[in-house]
Amino acid sequence: MKKLVMIVIAFATLQLSAQEQKTEMRKDRTESKMDYSPEAMAQLKAKKMTLKLDLSDKQQQEVSSLFLEEAKFRADKKSDMSKDKAEQSISKEERLKLKNERLDRQISMKKKMKTILSAEQYEKWEKIGAKRGHKGSHKKGAHKSKQ
């Protein structure tokens, strides 16, 4: 019985320390992303996409400029949000407006990517995006709805 209790305590201790390491690693990863300039983030994102989709040089330049535009927009939004954080609460109308703006930007991004990428590359890009979205929903505790 003593051995069993000791094993359970050891296992619980290992679980707690592993959980702490995961959160520390996650914090380090997000902090390192914050250190990059919008130009560097756009360039990294374009290079990753080049590796995944085998983009031509022209496609890589177009995608890079598109990502640069997106990164600058996000940096501006982030600075605006940090200023507004003092107010803290956002009204329902403002929240709805922000969601609509975000969705409009996503639609615009899809249209631009469709013009840059070939049909095969676009299909692969869509699959990658769908996987990323699916992973994110699990992290936030959302469950897949049954149909």
Secondary structure, 3 states (H helix, E strand, C coil): CHHHHHHHHHHHHHHHHHHHHHHHHHHHHHHHHHCCCHHHHHHHHHHHHHHHHCCCHHHHHHHHHHHHHHHHHHHHHHHHHHHHCCCCCCCHHHHHHHHHHHHHHHHHHHHHHHHHCCHHHHHHHHHHHHHHHHHHHHHCCCCCCCC
